Amino acid sequence: MTGLNKGLRFIVLFLVCFTIATYGGFILGGAKKEYIVAPTNSTYKIIDDSGQNGASTTKLNIHKRNILLECNLVNKAKWPFCEIAIALTDSIDNGIDLSSYHSVGLDIDYISPFKGERVRIYLRNFDPIYANVNDSLSLKFNAIEYSPGTDQGLQIFPLRSF
């Protein structure tokens, strides 16, 4: 570094110190913010095609660290389905601000008698400009769809993917 001029040495020293400080902050948890969805901080509701004259059945088992949704789809309704709705707050107009989060982690084991089946995950956004508190369908739906398989572990999706 003896051949470098004074200004260039200062820039290199600044960049080295900045890199060390940033990395140290990351290691100490400064960049880690997480919200873990669990039975203690959320509400679960099952939804199926029975409201549309379907015959599908669903069963929900809630344990301390995992949720099991069992669906038996019966081809009676035009579009047989089952789903689980997870509410993070008590009202749709007062949700959780996810703007300071980077990604969503999903650990889903999905077993189906058919190959290539996919799961669709929705995050819904309330904005008073277009949403109505009394109409949950007026929220903006942001979705991803993927094939989780079984024993794949935690899959990370950037929030911008929704």
N, C-alpha and C positions, 0 to 999 in steps of 0.2 A: 504494500500500500504506500510505500515511500515515494513511488513515481507518480501517484495521483495528486491532483491539485487539491487545495484545502476544501473547496466547495463540494467536489465529488466525494471526498472522504466523509464529509458531514452527511451527505445524502446516504451513503452506504451504511454509516453508523446508525442513522435514523431508521432506515429500513430494517436493519438487524434487530434493533431494540423494539421496534413496532411489531415485528414478527414474533419475537420472544414473548412480549406482553400479550399479544392476541392469542397465541397458542396457550400460554399459561392461564388466561381467562377461560378459554374453552375447556381445558383440562379440569379446572376447578368448578366447572358447572355453570359458568356465566352464560353460555349459549344454550343451555338445556332448559327448556320449559315444556312440561308435558301435562296433559290432562288424561287420566286413565278412566275410561268408562267402566263402571262397576255397578253391581246391584245396590250398593250403598249410596250412590249419587245419581241414579237415573231410574226411569220408569220404563217397563217393558210391556208391550201390547202385541198380541198376535192378530193378524188379519188374514183372512182367506176368502175364497170365492163363495162362501155360504150366503153372503148378502146379495149375491147375484144368481141365486138358484143353483149354485154349485153343490157338489157333494164332498169336496175335499175336507180333510180333517187335519187339525194341527194340535200339537201338544208342546207346552213350554215348561222346561225344567230349569230352575234357577238355582245355581250352587254358589258357593263363596267366590270362586274365581272364574267360573265359566257358565255359559248359557247354552242349553241344548234345545234346539227347535226341531221337532220331528213333524214332517209333513207327509201326508198320504194324498197325493193328487189323484182325483177321480175325473175322468174325461166326460163330465156332464155339462159343465158351463162352457161357454164359447172359448174362454181363455182361463183354464184352471190355474190357480196360483195360491201361494201362501207366503207370508212375510212376517217379519218382526219389526215393529216400530220402536225405536229407542228415543225417549224424550229426556233431554239433559236438564230441562227446567220445567217449571209448572205451567208456564204460559208461552204460547208461540211468539208473542211479541216481545218477550224479554229473554232472549237466548244467550248463548255464550259467544263472545267476540273471538273469532278464530284468526283475526288479522295478524296477531303476533306469533302464530304457529306456522311452521314450515310444512309439515307433512302429517299424514294419517297412517297409523300402523294397524293392520288387520291380521288377525290370526284366526282364520276360518278353516275348518275341516268340512268339506262338502262331499257327501256320498250320494250318488244317483245311479239308478240302473241304466242310464243312458250315457254314452260317451260324449265328451265335449260340452257338457252342460256348464252354464255360466251363472255367476251371481252378480246382481246389480246392487250397488251401494249408492244411496242418495244422501246428500246433505241438503237441507232446506234452509233458505234464507228468507227472513222477514224484513220487508222494507215498507214503511207506512205509505210510501208513494203509490205502490201498486197492490199491497197485500191487505187483506181483511182479516181481522182477528177471529171472526166467526166462520171463515171459510179456509180450511187448511190447504185446499187446492190452489189458493191464490198465492201461495209462497213460491219463490223461485226454486226449482228443483235443479240441483247440480249432481251429476252422476258419473260413475265409472262402472265398467263391467269387466269381469275377469273370471278365469277358471282357477279356483283356489286349490282343488284336489284335496288330498289328505296328508297330514304330517309335513306340510311345507314350511311351517313356522310362521313367524311374523313377516308380512309383506308390507313394505313402505311405499306409499303413494304421495307424491307432492300435492299439496292442496290445489295448486294451479291445474292439476289434471282433472279436477271436477268441473 
